[in-house]
Amino acid sequence: MTGSAQALAAQATLSATGALKLSWLLLAFPLFGAAVLLLGGRRTDRWGHLLGVAMPVAAFVYGVIAFFTLLGESDRSRDLHLYSWIPVARFQVSVGLLTDQLSICFVLLITGVGSLIIIYSVGYLWHDADRRRFFGYMNLFVAAMLLLVLADNYLVLYVGWEGVGLASYLLIGFWQFKNSAAVAAKKAFVVNRVGDAGLSLAIMLMFAEFGTMSFTGVFRGVGSAGSGVTLALGLLLLLGACGKSAQVPLQSWLLDAMEGPTPVSALIHAATMVTAGVYLLVRSNPILALAPGARLAVAVVGTITLLVGGIIASAKDDIKKSLAGSTMSQIGYMTLGAGLGPAGYVFAIALLLSHGFYKAGLFLGAGSVMHGMNDEVNMRRYGGLSNVLPVTYVTFGLAYLAISGIPPFSGFFAKDPIIEADFGQHGAAGKVAGVCALIGAGITAFYMTRMMFMTWYGRRRWEEHAASGEPHETAEPLAGGSVQGAHGSAEEYHPHESPPVMTGPMVVLAIGSVGAGAFLIINHRLQKFLAPVVGAPPNTHGFFTAPGIAATALAVAGIALGWWIYGRVPVPATAPAGGPLTVAARKDLYGDALNESLLMRPGQWLTRLSVYFDNRDIDGLVNTIAAAVGGTSGRLRRMQTGFVRSYALSMLAGAAVLVALLLAVRL
């Protein structure tokens, strides 16, 4: 290499390093937006939405710059030390940002898809009097999520983890004047605390064993740790992931979280926050590599959840709750991929990124339908909307094909490798997980076809319902932010296409639904990019392999079954009774009842026992001592008469007793 070429290479490296030195700007932009909008008050109402959009977009632009800085450099990463947070003896915690191949993927997802959803929100919440506060919360969420994925140690990650939980609580309960929204926000907060306890215990164990909480230090020390420690760490991290990613048994909060505005469902509960658990597991891959028992538990949880979520989604008539069940199922696939170790890490992230496009598109499409249907969420009162909302119909349809795994759409390229990797595992467990994943593929195509026929095709049931004059349930406030009790008038149905500020982001997401999976998987682009962080899969993935063909065939079968039940005959306006499985699925497979029986009731009994023990024994002992002291002091108090002669007589008596004792001792 000539001297000039060496100089140019050195200059390029210096420029790239300099770009990554400013990675704190990724946090600064949305934090600034949140601070101005939440602290500025009503004076920011007129232009607050513009600032709320501009800050995530600015973060996305810088994220793109950081991505191209990393692109082509397989071993390049930047750990930016900002300041020492807690320097106490050997407990040293710094705030640092790690920009590497894994974190930059999440940065682009959070800021890119997040910006599209926030732009969509401008139109969706145009008439809401508190939209400035909404955009402030959304910016706060983006900042917390970015801190979570950019942290270079587990304690700073935990700060972002809890920040995401706070923002989620605020956004789910944004319409807190609705009792259902307030209850849903509280439920999400409480259930997530269970998972957060697992993550916090894992962090404490890390410090106790390794004396550090940095990724570098923990991953270096875990190799010399005992098998019990690595197993405990893996299971505690899984518990944290279950809470944030709505995996069994901590999945129940996600369905109720649909009480928040639809853009919240798209951003937090489809594209970003629920993927935080997957990020945690993949980031912690050196720990899982040494804990096969924990890795098996991760795979089992993912397998169960992908089936549970799919079954629930197949029975819900509420379009948002059906999509929420779908999210549980799709995150289950990602968790299953993370449980496969190096064979599945890359494909779990590929599905995560692709899912961000098509699931956000599905939620925004559902919001567009609700926008034109007076916030009606019951799909049995839809039908025949394909000609009324043409742009929404096309974008929703493309996302439907993507999530169903139909080639050449994203889901086919992103999901099938996980199924193939399952069958590539040794032992019966891999084959069982593979069969379950195949069944899940068929269920996915079925419930999404059900949603398509109930929403877009058939007779216009909303016209029939409007003619009946019956009220309809509203999931969100009516236009202008007002609420007519728990119902709206069916006569107010006026289906219409959404404005460009809403359809524009849907079109962009639809493009990602079509091409993201192929772009990431073909030529092993994502595999090569992530190899320095998660390693390379031991086996290469081909297209139209036996598991892939089986998955596609089951998807086609699911579509055919959906048509047979919901497309071939008219959809009844009232849901039929259904069998035991249908009834159970409508009740979320009794997830709340199970948690109540296993956790809440025993907790109540333990609390009552503790109160009884406290009142009867602890308080009894304290009260006995207090009564004895009080009684004794009361009796002694009577000796204090206030008369000098009494005190003199007492002194004389005491002196006499003392003299008598001295004489007795001498004798």
WOZI-V181274 format. One record per helix or strand of 2 or more residues. SS is the DSSP state (A for helix, B for strand). FROM is the first residue (numbers start at 0). TO is the last residue. If there is no record, write none. Layout:
BEGIN
ss:SS from:FROM to:TO
ss:SS from:FROM to:TO
END
This chain:
BEGIN
ss:A from:2 to:19
ss:A from:24 to:38
ss:A from:40 to:43
ss:A from:47 to:69
ss:B from:77 to:87
ss:B from:90 to:98
ss:A from:100 to:123
ss:A from:130 to:149
ss:A from:153 to:171
ss:A from:178 to:209
ss:A from:214 to:223
ss:A from:226 to:243
ss:A from:251 to:258
ss:A from:261 to:270
ss:A from:272 to:282
ss:A from:284 to:288
ss:A from:291 to:312
ss:A from:318 to:338
ss:A from:340 to:342
ss:A from:344 to:371
ss:A from:378 to:380
ss:A from:389 to:402
ss:A from:409 to:422
ss:A from:427 to:455
ss:A from:460 to:467
ss:B from:470 to:473
ss:B from:486 to:488
ss:A from:489 to:491
ss:A from:499 to:533
ss:A from:545 to:566
ss:A from:579 to:585
ss:A from:587 to:636
ss:A from:643 to:665
END
